[in-house]
Amino acid sequence: MNQRDALSTSLAVSRDAVDSPVAAAADTQASEPLASARAMGQSHFHESARAQVAGAAHYIDDLPEVKGTLYAAPILSTVAHGTLNGVHADAALALPGVRGVVLAADVPGDKLLAAFAHDEPVFAHDTVQHIGQVIGLVVADSVMQARRAARAVKLDITPLPAVLSVHDALKAESYVLPPVFVRRGDAATGLAQSAHRLQGAFEVGGQEHFYLEGQIAYALPLEQKQWWIYSSTQHPGEVQHWVAHALGIDNHAVRVECRRIGGGFGGKETQAGHLAVWAAVAAHKFGRAVKLRLDRDEDFMVTGKRHPFTYEYDVGFDDTGRITGLKLQMAANCGFSADLSGPVADRAVFHADNAYYLSDVDIASYRCKTNTQSHTAFRGFGGPQGVIVIEAILGDIARALGRDAQDVRLVNLYGKDAADGRNVTHYQMTVEDNILHALMPQLERDADYRQRQTKIAEWNALQPVLKRGLAITPVKFGISFTATLFNQAGALVHVYTDGSVQVNHGGTEMGQGLHTKVAQIVADELGVPLHRVLVTASDTSKVPNASATAASSGTDLNGRAAQYAARNVRDNLASFVCGLDGCGAGAIRFAGGQVISPKKVRAFDDVVKEAYANRIQLWSDGFYRTPKIHYDKTTLTGRPFYYFSYGAACTEVVIDTLTGESRVVAVDILHDVGHSINPAIDIGQIEGGFVQGMGWLTTEQLVWNDKGTLTTHAPSTYKIPATGDIPAHFRVNLWPEANREDNVGGSKAVGEPPFMLAISVYEALRNAVAAGRSGDATAPVVLTAPATAENVLRALGRLEN
């Protein structure tokens, strides 16, 4: 599980997993006879848990270093936008241990990174585009020598006008990519004919990834122009491509390895590639291994964040709250280059409906270029920025009508099937697996939502200072890469002569339990105990061209590929045994470490030894590509997702109307993971995702000053949730139904969808603000996220904007 999720998992097993239908099924399986015991569906420990607790799990900075390793530190721009006239490094070069500097002229290959838009330099040259942009490196004999020397480098930069806000970018038509427009029906007519109409605008901020292991790369030059790169990355294949591109060599000459990373959350999907390229260019110049690790302040200043968004909407609705017309503008702050802003903004468009049918809708999506860090992937990948706007709109509709928001949400849900004509999205994908008509009322009952609403109304009527709020919000999150070509994976399964099994696949382990789940899948496919299966480091020399571990699809893709590889080996063994026993291969079963034929039961290890002696292949590859998906990236129409994951959260909050302080006091979650492969890991992801989303919407505030400097660039000024922020009542249950699509083990993805459950915190806060403000009770509540004390007071009307 991701680093923020790890602590919650141990609690989840004892507190919540035993209450879930999936966990109950796992307990039943555990009591079955050995011959039918299965690894999947049970709460096994994370494969690295013991090593991590003991401090024996190696990350890149723990690896033994080769003799002669040098260390690099970045030279950072001090101006948001300007002409780079010169880099004066004399003072730095005079310091002890300094070997030299690396600048754009030292890049042997393309001076631009091999990013999709090809719009970002390896090192800044001619111009600088944001404060913190890397202009070059200082290389020295030690980490601290390099960092001290980097600070001694003098930069000659002539300032140019800088665009520092989305509003300024929209006025200047400053975009990293062209705007995108998606329309269905006739929004203008729908609005004009609506019984009621509301307009509004608000903003949500970005979010720092704050992974525990910072960005790091270690580049080792090998013989004959070959390279070995250790990278803390979610996408080893892209790191391989980027390094080869910058060095001007073929991909096959670069091997990228990653055993585990200490959290990623999307921040190491593309931007780990920068570190690897910088380290490799330095290693190329000096002919020595080079390690580059950013300290936390540098990491904040250099790397991108979750995209901040601004919204404007015009919505029409009927007396029940059902939307009859919507015009929506979303503007994403992308930073100075495109990075992944195109697909992030696209997914925000895809998820602007969340769980609701929009008959007549007009969405405009602007991808704004500003002179800040280039913003990038973050858990949810634009989905949260899409979901929050429709949930805010529905909350405002409920307030305008004086209705309970739960009723307004239920009346707007996608239909259960095609019969009512309300199950096609605005991007023309049919919703075939909608379970929210059952899931949301179930959570409502489990959480005593109606009774609590009555009690909260009574409380708010009597209490002048502390006001409570309660909200249920759902999530419907599409699973697949929106870029169809990335929905593929490969794996290798090796069975050794002692019966032990080794697996390698293209995904990366970032703490989320991917390797554990893949091992469970392979163990069941071969019918061996889980401890007999070992998953090894991600390695581009083993599985080539692997997609990023992202889009919540790591287990879907890599687990299925590993299952297919294991199945090939199993089929080889079954054919061998059926030849011995004179039966059909279909009659052979593998379970409980045994191979069972109609005539004889053999130990798996014995069968493997005998098969090897008879020259039977004991290893195989597996390949999987997601079926059914397709879409037109020009019109953003088609079926971009294989299936949807669903869930809902009921959250209660309290605010202090005098100080603006707030607290989350209770959370109930009912979430859909299909048939869980590992309930403990899945619940840990749900809890961790929710808490991370809560941080985005309450305390994690990024502030750039009028010069373009990120002033919240350290733990002293940027606050992620801590243990004291976790509510005492935090209950998670799993929806028991299997995935209706043919996915591995009947499971569903779990990494990103729970993040959006935290939007219930935002809606509960807005309800509390509505109870505490004076004036028109039916007016929209404008609460800028994150809901810091200052922003809560502004929403209450007690601070000026």
N, C-alpha and C positions, 0 to 999 in steps of 0.2 A: 504494500500500500504506500501511497505517497507519505512523505515525512510527517505532514500535519495530521495524517490519518492514523499513524501508527499507535499513538497512545490510546486512541479510542477503541481500537480493536480488541484489546484484552478485556475492556469493560463490556464490549458488545457481546462477547460470547456468553458471559454470565448473566448480563442484565436483560438483553434483548433477544438474542438468537434463540434461546429456549422458548420464547413466546411465539416465534414465527412458524408458520406452517411448513416452510422449507426446512427449517432446522429440525422440526419434529419428524419430518420424513427422513432426515439424515440420521437421527437417533434410531429410528426403526431399522434403517439399513445396517447400522453398526451392529445390531443384535442378530443379524442373519448369519447362517453358517459360513465358515471360512471360504468355501468353494464359490459362494456368490457375493462375497464382500466387495464393495466398490469404493474407489477413492473419491469419485465425484459425488457431490451432494453432502460432503462432510466437512466439518470445520477443522481442517488441518492447519498446523502452524505454517507461517510464512517460511519459505525454504532457507532464508538467511537470518531468521529471527534470533536463533541462539548465538550465531556469530556476531550479530549486531549488538546484542546485549553484552557480550563478552569483549567487545571492541576488536574483534578478530576479522570483521568483514572489511575487505580492502576497497578503498576508493582510490582515485588516481593519485592523490597526494600521499597515499600510504605505500605506493609501489616502490620497490628498490630502484634507485636511479643509476644509470650507467655512468661509468667513469667519464669525467669531463663535462658533465651536464652544466649548461648555463641557464640563467634565469632572466626572464624579460618582464618589463613593466611598461605600461602604456604612457605615451605623451598625449595629453588631452587638450582639445580646444578650449579656450577660455572665453570665446565669443560665439554668440548664437548664429550669426551669419556674417561672413566677411571674406575678404580676399586674403589668401595666405601668401604673404610676400617672402617669408623665409623662416627657417628653423635654425636657431643658434645654440649649438650643443657644446661649445667649448668648455663651459663651467662644469657640465656634466661629465665630459670625457676626462677632465682632470681629477675626478674623484677616484679613490682607491677601488680596485676591482672592476672598473667599468671597461668593457670590451669594445663597445661601439653603439651606434644607433642604426635603426632600420627605418627607411622611409619609402615612399611610393616608388622611387627610382630603383629600389632593390628588389621589386617584385619581378621575377623572371618571366612570368606568363602574362595573362590579361590583368591589367591594372584595376579592372572592375570585377567584383565578385560574381560568381556564376549563379546569381539569384534569378528568379523567373523574369523580373522586369529589367534586369541588367542595368540598374540605375544607382548602384551603391559602390563607391570605390573601396578597394582593399584598405588603403590608407588615404586620408584626405590629401588632395593636392589641388592647387589653384584656389579652391574655395573651401571654407568650412561651413557646415550646415546646422550644427547645434553645439551647445556647450557640453563637453564630454565626448565629442567625436574623436576617434583615435587618429592621430596624425602620424604616429610612428611608435617605435619601441626603443627603450634603452635596454641593452643586454649586458649583464654583469655576472660576477662569480657567485653572488648570493642574492636572495630575494630582496633583502633590505637595501643592499647596495644599489640594485636596479631601481627600486622605488624612490630612494633618496635622489638618485641621479635624474630620474624622470622629472622630478619636481624642480630640478635646477635648469632644465632646458627653457630657453627664452623663445617666445613666438612673436613674429612680426605679422600682425593681422590688421587689415584695414576694415573697420566695421561697415556692414551694409544693412539696409532695412530688413527687419526680421518679422515674420508672421508667427505670432505666438498664441493665437486662439482660433478656434473653429469659426467664430463669428467673423474675424478678420479674413480668414481663408475663404469663406463663402463670398464675402464682399469682393475680394480680389480674384475670385474664381481660381484659387490656387489648389490644384488637385494632383495627387500622385497617380491617379487613374481616372478615367472618365466616369461621370455619374451614371447610375443604372436606374431604370424605371420599370416597375412591374405593375401591371394593371389587370383587373378583372371586372367585367360588368361596366356599369356607368356610375362612378362614385359621385359625380356632380349631381346627377339626377336623384340618386339615392339620398344625398344630403338635402337637396331642395325639398324632397317629398317626405322627409322624416318628421315624425310627430314631435321630437325633441332634438336639440342640437347643442353641442358643447365644443369649445375650442380651448386649447391649452398648450403649454410649453414647459419643458423642464430639462435637467441635465443629470447625467450620471458620470462619475469620475472613473479614472483608470485604476489599476491595481498593480503593485509590485509583486513579482512571483515569490520572492523571499524563500527560495529553496534553501535547505540547510547547507548543502554543498554548493559553493559558488561556482561560477564558470571557470573551467580549467581545461587545458590541453597540454599534452606532452608529445613532442615531435622528435622522432629518432630517425636520422638518416642511416640507411643500410647500404649494402654493397650494390653496385651496378644501377645507381640512380633509383633505388627502391626506398620506400618509406614505411615506417610503422608509426601510426598515430594512436595514442590513447586519448579519447575524447569523452567528456561527460556530456553525452548527447542523446537525444531522443531519435536521431536519424543518422546512423553511421554511414549509410549509403550516400547521403547528401554531403556529409563531411568529406568522404572519399572524393566525390566529384568536385567539390569546391577546392580542395587542396591540389588535386591534379590540375585543375584549370589554372590556378594561381601559379603553380610551378611549371606549367607548360609541358606536362607529361601525360601519359595514358593512365586511365583509371586503374588498370591492372597493376601498376607499379606502386599503388598506395593501399596499404592495409589499415583498416580502422577497427579498433577493438574497444569494447565497453562491457565490463562485467556487471556493473551496477552504477546508478547515479543517485545522488542524495537528494532526490526531488527534482521535478522538472516543471510540471504544471503548464507546459507549452513553451516556457521560456528557453528551453534547450532544443526546440524543434528546428529552427533555422539558426538562432543566434549563437549556439555552440560552435557553429561552423566558422564564425569570425575568429574565435580564439584559436582554433586549429590552423586556420590559414595564417594568422599572424605568427604563431609559433613555428610553423613550417617554413615560412619565408625567412625568419630569423635563423633557423637551423640551416637553411640552404646557404645563407650568406656566410655564416661562421663555420660551417662544416662540423657542427657539434650538435648534440641533443639539446633541445631548449624546452623548458617548462614555463608556461604562462598561467598564472592564477590571479584573477582579479580579487582585490580585497573588497569588502562589502560596500564601501563608499564608491569605489570605482565601478562596481557592478551596477549600482543604482544609476550612476551618471552615464554609463556607456550603453546599457541594454534597454530595450523597449519594454513597455508595460501592456496591460490590457488597454484596449482602445477606449478613451473617453468618448461619450456620445452626447449630442444634443438632439432634442425632438421638438417638433411642432405638429399638432394634430387638429383635425376638424372631424367630429364624429356625429352621426345621426343615429337615433334609436327610437324604439317604440315604447309603449307604456310598461312593458315587462322588462325593459332593459336590453332587448335584443338589438344588436347593431344592424342598421339598415343602410349605412354608407360610411366610408372612412377614407379620409385623405391624410396621409402620414408622410412627414419628412424626417429622415434620419441622416445625421451628419457625423461621420467618424473622424476623430483626430488621429491621423495616421502617422504623424511625424514626418521626417524629411525624405523617406524613401518608401517604396511600395511594400517591401518585405512580403508578408502574408495578408496585407490589408484588403486585397481584392476578395479572396475567399472568406475572410472574416466578415466583411461587410455583406457579402452574399448570404452567408448563413444568418446574419441578423435579419435580412429580408425574408429568408425562408421561415424564420421563427417569430416573425412579427405577428403571426396568428396565434402562437402557442397552441392552445387546445381548442380554438374557437373558429367557427365557420364565418368567413367574411364574404358576403355575397357580392358587394360592390365596393371595390377597394382600389386605391391609387397610391402606390408607394414610390417615393423618390429617395435614392440612397446616394449620398455625396461622400467621396473619399478624399478628405482635405489634407493638403500638404502644409505642415507647420515646421518651424525651426526648432524641433525638439527631437528626442530620441525616436528612432523608428519603431513604432509600436508593433506588436507581434502576437503570436498565438498565446492564448491563456485559456485554461480549463473552461470549456463551453464554446470557445472559438467564435464569438459573436452571438451565439445563441442567447446568453443572458441579456445582452443589450437589446435583442429583439423581444424576448419574453417580457421584460420589465415594462416596456411601453404599453403593450396591450393590457397587462394586468393593472397598470395605473389608470388607463382609460376606463376599464370596467369598474374599478373602484370609484372613479369620479361619476360614472353613470349611476351606480347604486346610490351614491350620496345625493345626486341631483333628484332622484326619484324617491328618496326616503325608504329604499328597499334594502334588505340584507344582501350584501355583496355575494354571498354564497349562492343565493337564488339567481342573481344576475349572471353569475358564471355558469351555473347549470343550464340556464336557458340558451346560452350562447355556444355550448359544446358542439363539436362535430357530431353528426348523427351516428347511430349504431351501425347502420348499413346503408346501402344505396337507396332503400325504399323512400326515405324522406328527402332525398336530393341534397343533403347537407354533409356529404362526406368527401368532397374534392377540395383540395387546398387551392390557394390563389396562384400556386405555381403548377397546378394541374396534376398533382399526385393524388391518387385515391387513398383515403385513410381506411384500411381494411381491418385493423386490429384494435379499434378503440375500446378500452376497458374503463374509461373514466366515468361512464354512467353508473357503473357499479362501485368503482374504487372510491370516488369522492363521497358518496353518501355513507359508505362503510367507515371512512375516516371521520366523517361528521359524527357518526354514532359513537365510535370508539373514543373520540376526544370530548364527548359531551358538549359539542359546539353550541347548540341552541341554548342549553341551560346556562352555559358560561356567558354567552352574550347577554342574557337577561341579568345575570349577576354583575357583569361589568357595567352595564347601563346604570344599575342601581348604585354601584360604587362611584361612578363618574358624576352622578347627580349630587352626591353627598360630599365628595372630596374636592376641595378648592385647588389643591396643588398637584397632587399625584393623579395622573390620568392613565387609564389602561386602554389597551387596544388588542383586538383578536382578529385573526384573518386566516382563511384557508385559501391557498393558491395551488393549482395543479402544474404539472409539466408534461409536455409531449415533445420528446426530443428525438430528432432523426438520427439514425445510426448508419454511417458510412462516410467515407471521404466524399465531399462534394465534387472533387476532381476524380472522375470515375477511374482513371488509370491507376490510382494509388490503392484501389481495393483488390490487392493481390498479395500473396505471401508464399514463402517457401520454408521448408524445414528439412532437417536430416535426422534420422533415427538410426543409431548403431546399437546392435545387441552384441555384447562381447561373449566370449566362450564360457565365461563363468555365469552367464545369465544376467549380468548387470546391464543397464541400459543408459546410453548417453543421448541427449537430445540437443540439437542446436537449431535455433530459428532466427528469423530476422528482426524480432521485436527486442526492445530494451527493457530491462528491469529498473524501474525508478522508485521502487518501494511499494508499488501498487499490487504486487502479488502475481504478476503475469507468469513468471517462471514456475511458481507454485501451481497455478491452474493448468499450465501446459503439462507439467509433470503428472498431475492427476489424470488428465485426459489420456496421456500415453500409457500410464499404468493400467487404466481400465481397458484400453484397447488391446494390450498384451496380456492382461489378466495377472499382473505381477503386483506385489506390495509396493506402495508408494516410495518407500525408502530405497528401492532398487533402481530408481530413475533419477538421473542427474542431468540438470539443464546447465549448459556451459555458456560462456560469455558470448555476447553478440559480436560477430566477426564478419567483415565483408569478404574475407577470403573463403568463408564457408557457404554462406547464403548471400548471393549477390543481388543487387538492385532492390533491396528491401525497402518498403515504405516506412515512413516515420511511425513511431509508436505514439499515436495520436488519434483523434476523432473517436475515442472510446472503443476502438475496434481492435485493440491488441490481441485479446483472447479470441474474438471472432475469427480473425484472419490467421494468426499464427497457431492458435490452438487447433483449428481445422486442418491446416497444412501438416502439423505434427501428427494429428490423428491419421491422416491419409498415409503418411510415411510409415507410421507404426502398423497400420493395416496391411501395407504391402509386405512387411516382414512377417506379420502374423499369417498372412495368406501363404507365404512361402513355407512356413513351418506346418501349417495345416495340410498343405498338399503333401509334404513329406510324411506326416503321421498317417494320413489316409492311405498312402501307399504301403505303409507298414501294416496297417490293420484292415486293408481291403474295404474301406468305406468311402462315402462321399466326403469331400472336403467340407461341405456345409454341416456335416454332423460333428465336427470337431469344435469343442468349446475351450476357451482360455479364461480361467478364473481362479482366484485364490492361490496364485503361484503354481497352478497345475494346468496340464493339457489333458483334456478329457475326451476320449473317443468312446463309441459304443462298446468297445472291447477292453479298453484299458485306461487307467488313470496314471499319468506320468508327471513327474516334477518338471516344471518349466526348464530349470537349469539342465536337467538330464537331456531333455529334447534338444536344447540348443547345442550341447556338446555332440550329440549324435548327428545332428544336422550338419554341423561344421565338418565332422569326419566324412560326411557324404557330399561335401562341397555345395551346400545350400547357401544362397546369399542371405546374410544376416544383417544387412543394412539397406536403407533405402531413402530416397528423397520423397517429399510430398509437396504438392502445389495446390493452392486454392485461389479461386477468384470469385468474388461475391456475385451471385446471380441477380437478374431482374433489373439492375439499376441502369439508368441512362438519363441524361438531360442535356438540353441545349444551353450552353453557357452564355450564349448571346442574349437569349430571351429569358433565361432562368426558368425554364419550364421543362417538365418531365418527371421522372422518378429518381431523384438524387439519393434516396435512402432505401435501404433494404427493409427496415422496419422501424417502428417507434418504440422508445422506452417511455413509460408513464410513471407518475407518482403524484403525491400531494402531501403538503405539510400544513399543519395547524399550529400557529405560533401566537403566543401571548406576550405582550410587552407592557412596560410601564415607563412613563416619562415624568420628569420633574419640570413643571411649566415655569418655574422660577429660574432654573439653571440650564435647562435644555438637556440635562443628562438623561440617558435611557438605559434600560436593561431588558434583556430577553429573559423571561421568567419560566416559560414552559414551551416545549416543542413536542408534537406528536407527528410521526411520519409513517406513511404507508407507501411503500415503493415497490416497483415492478422490476425484478431482475430475471424474470422467467424462472426456470428451474435452476437454482443457484448451484454453481460448481463448488463454491466454498462459502458458506453463509457467513462465517466470521470475517473473512476478507471483504465480502460484499457489504456487510453492515459497517465495517470500518471505513470503507469508501463513502458510504452514505453519510455517516456522521462527519467525517472529515470534509467532504464536499460541502455539506450544509454549513459547517463552521467557517470554512473559507469564504463561502458566499456571504455569510453574515458579516464577516470582516469587510468585504468589499462595500457593503451597504451601510455600515455603521461607523467604523473607526479608521479604515485604511485610506487616508487622504493624501493625495499627491498634490504638491503646491509648487508651481513655477513662478518666480518673481518676474517683474517687468523687464528684466534683462535676459530672461530665458534660462535662468539657473534653477535647477530642481533643488528646492530648499529642504525638502523632506527626503534626505538621502542616507539615513542611518536609523538603526533601531531607536535612537534617542528621540527622533522626530517623526517616525513612521510606526504606527501601532497596529500590529496584527493581533487577533484574538489570543488571549492567554487562558489558562485553566480557570481563572476567576470569572471569565466571561461565559463559561458554559453553564446553561441552566441546570438546576438540580433535577428538574423533570425533563428528561430527554429520552423519548421512547421511539424505537424504530421497529417496525414490523415489515415483513416481506409479503407481497402479493403472491399467492400460491400457483398461479397459472403458468404453464410453459409458454415459451415463445411460439407464436402461431406460424412463424416462418421456420424453415429447416435450418436452425442454427445449432452449433455444437452443444450437445447435451441438453438442448431445449432452453439454453441460457439466453440472457440478454446482457448487453453492455452496461457497465455501472460507473465508469470513471467520471464522466461529465454530467449526466442528467441530474444527480442530486444537488449539484451546485445551485441550480435554479430554484430548488425548493426554498432557498433562503429568501426569495422574493416575498414570501409570506411575512418575513420580518419587516420588510419595507412597507408592505400594505398594513400590517398591524400598527406600525409607527404612525402612518398617515391617519389611521382611524383614531389613534390616541390624540394626535394633534387636532383633528376635527373636534374631538370632545373638549379640548382645552382652549380653543381659540374663541374669540368673540366675533360677532357679525353673522353673515349669512351661512347657516349650517349646511346649505345645499351646494355651496360654491366648491370648485375643485381645490384640493389641498396641494400646493406647490412645495414639494420637499426635495431639495437638491440632495443627491446621494454622492458621497456617504452622509448619513444622517448624524453628523457630528453635533455636539451641543450647540454650536453656533447656527448650524443649518436648521436644527429643530426650533430654535428661538426665532429664526427668520420665518419659518413656516407658521409659527404661532402669531406672527405679526409683532414680535417684541424686539426685533433687531431690524435695521434697515439693510437692504441688499447692497 
